Amino acid sequence: MMKLSNLQEKLENSKQYLPAEDTFFLADNIEGESGNLALDIGCGSGYLTNILKNSFNLVIGTDISYYTLRQQNYKVDNVICCNSADALRINFDFIICNLPYLATDEITDVATDGGKDGLELPLVIIASALDHLSNDGKFIFVTSSLSDYMGLIDFVKSKKFTAKIISKKKLFFEELILVKVERLSS
């Protein structure tokens, strides 16, 4: 896995990820969600974070790139520059993430490149999200048929959570996959 210090060096080359097909796919599938606390990991432009603030009492967006947070196209009040949710000490009712899922030999853009098999960065992000999910909470993330999405699902299940594909969207060159994660019922 890439060390965080190496990852920070890559941030200087990263550009703000503007809303695209995967962003809109996630947006369409979070309408109707509501609650007390929501988290948008890798909030980037702030597009999804702004959608959540209409139906949650408190919404926090995190992004590893300070530059991205300063240049947000859709300004968000509650943003924290950190890796995933690692700087937070609270649990959330609802967490979303448009993962950097592209399978790449080298991570040159942390907004899109997931590393080997599209797993390297997503596994770190998912582990952080699971640590911050409330008992009755939901975590929804976007991945792609171009990555090892079943590896992500297996990882979630190995951590004693449920993970199921709730929606797919066929594009010309890939299929977007939306996965919902919840705690196992006791």
N, C-alpha and C positions, 0 to 999 in steps of 0.2 A: 504494500500500500504506500501511497505517496505521503510523505511526512508533511505536516501542516506548514512547516517553515518553507518547504519547497513550493507548496501550494500558494503561499502568500506571494512568492516571487512571480508566479503566473498571473496574479491579479492585475499587474500593471498592463498586461496585454489584453485583458478582458474588456469587452464592450458591454454596455447595458443591453440585456436581452429584452427586446421590445415584444409586445404581445404578438403571438403568431398562432398558427392552427392548434398547437397543443395547449396554449393558454386559453383559447376560446372553447376548446373541448372541455377543459377542466371547469371553466366558468359556467358552461351550460349545465354541468352536473353537480354544482354546489348550490344552485338556486333552490330555495326552500329550506336550506339548512339554517338553523338558528340556535342560540344558546347564550351562555355567559362569556366564556373565554375562547378565542380562536387565535391560531398561529399560522402564518404564511412563511414557511421556510424557503429562503431564496427568493425573497419578494421582488427583487429586480426593479422593474419599472413602477411597481405599486398597483398595477392594474387589478390583480386578484384581491389584494389586501383591501382595496377600496370597495370591492363588491361585498366582502365579508363585513365591513364596518356598518353596513345597513341592517344587519340582522344579528349582530352579536354585541354584547355590552362593552367588551374590550377586545380589540384586535391588535396583535403585535406582528410586525413583519421583521424577519431577520435576513441578513445577507452578509456574505463573507467579504464583499467588496465595499469599502467605505466610499470609493469614487462613485459606484453605482447608486448608493443611498443618497449621496449629495446631488446627483443629477436626475433623480426620479422624474419621469414624465407625469406620473399620477401620484402627487405628493401624499405621503402618509405621515401622520403625527407620531405614532409609536413604532419607531424602527430602532433596531439594535444591530450593530456591526459585530457579528460573531460567526463562528462555524456552526451551522445548523441551529440547534437550540441549546448548545452547550453552556451559554452564559446565563440561562434562565433557571429559576428555582421554583417555578410553579408548573402545575399540570393544566392541560387544556381539554376542553370539551370537543374541539374540532381542530384538526391540523391538516393543512394541505401542502403539497409540494409538487412543482413541475420540475422533476428531477433532471439533472444533467445526464441523460441516458445514452448518448451516442457511444457506441463501442469504438474506442480509439487506442492506438498503440501508445500515444503520448497525450497528456492533458495539456492543451495549449489554451483552451478557453473553458474556464470553470462553469460557465453558464450552460454549456451544451455537451462538453466532453465527459463521458463517464468512466473512461479508462478501459482496461482490459475487459472484454465482453460486456461493456456498459455496466459493470458492477462496482468498480473501485470506489468512486465517489458516492454512488447511491447507497451502498451498504453502510457507509459512515453516516450519511444523512438519515437513513431509516433507523439506525440504532439510536441516534440522538432523539428522533421523534418518538420512538417507542418509550423512551425514558421519561417523556413529558406528556404522555397521554393519560387523561383521567380514567377512572374505573369504567365509566360508561361512555367514554369518548370514542370518536371516529377519526381515522387518519386516511386521507385519500391522496394518492399520488399518481402521476402520469408517467408511463414508460412507453416502450416501443418494441415492435416485433424485430427491430434491428439490434436489440440488445438481448441479453439472457434474462428476460423478464420472469421466467420460471425460477431462476436462481434467486431473484429478489423475493418471490413468493415463498420459496422454501426457507429462505433466511428468516422471514417474518414468522413462519410457522415454528421454526426451531426455537424462537424466543417466547413461545407459548401465547401466540396471538393467532387470530384467524385472519386469513387473507383470501379475498375472492375478487375475481375480475367482474366488475359491474357494468362496464361498457367498453365498446371497441369502435374505432372509427377508421375506415379504410381510406388511405391517401394513395396517391399515385405510386410512391416508392416505399411506403411502410404502412403499418397499421398502428395507430395510437391505442394504448391500452390503459384503462383506468382501474386501479386496484383499491379496494376498501379494506382497511385493517381495523380490527376491534379486539379487545381482550377476550380471551376464552371465558366462557361462563363457568362459574365454580359450582 
